[in-house]
Amino acid sequence: MRTHRSGTALSICVALAAAALLACAPAPGAAPAGKPAEKAVGQPGEKPVAVAKDLRTLRVGLLPIANFVGLYVAEEKGFLAEQGLAVEKRMMAGGGEILPALIGGSLDLGATNVFSHILARDGGFDLKAVAGITQQVRDAPETAVLVKQDSPIRTAKDLEGKTLAINLLNNIDHVMLQEWLELKGANPKAVTFVEVPYPQHGPALQQDRVHAVAPPEPFKTILKAQGARVVAYHYVEMSPRILQGYIVASSDWLKTNADVVRRFAAAVQKGETYYKGNQKEARAIIAKVLRQDPALLEQITMSDFPGKVDPALAKWWIDAGIKRGLVKRTFDPAELFYETVR
């Protein structure tokens, strides 16, 4: 566990990105797009099924989480193929790995949370969100502060003088927790935040290495099943809607792949719409892609997928980053978003 408080999570990302820019050739994304999808003739009375020849394969960096159900469904149900596309999914550790790979050209598209994106933009890297917008909403909280069942911690104030596990210092969860603590009248500086990977939150709590944890799904549901008690759903206590993350591309890649990204975004949005009407099937697809227990996927709280973004939700994160000394300057949040999600 790491308990230091200095430096930002993006410092690693920026260093890696700079190295990637020096070491990698220009992004190969400028290759011609694949041929448009061709329609196959179905059986009489059936709606023709779209198929495609010479699919354009996109290299997409992802985290192994459920938030990208729109993409998973789009691949499984053939919505990407309808658009003449295929994906090579690369499951990666996080933004510190994904964003440098995007900037260096070894990925075409990649997942990030909104705060990592803001840190990258503040550091001079021009990336645009193109698809897969996710947000937490008050009636479906994904993330929680949890403690052992017999813990005396009941409120934010009770966390003062205690140790709280987060995935990464000076990133989205850390910023949100500090904002929530202040909202509830507690002093964030009186809480010791330590870095613990999400899969280790449960063991760290049970072994009394930390007093509280703050994981997202599926770890929230797993810990609750193991007897942990929820102290707060801190994200949605801050606002009824909190922007979380999405899939991004570099502006340079977008200049030569505008049509490709429009088709990709259309397929992902179709996958999200399908999920909303077919949740049981879609959750089974997630379980298959992530190799997780289908029974667990049926229980977890899923993100909200609005399709389009409200830039004001990103402005909240910019302001919080400036307040915490992690973001140097303000800027128009619309700069973060491509036309496909606006």
Summary of the structure (lengths in Angstrom):
residues: 342
radius of gyration: 20.5
end to end distance: 39.3
largest distance: 70.2
contacts: 1155
relative contact order: 0.18
helix: 45%
strand: 19%
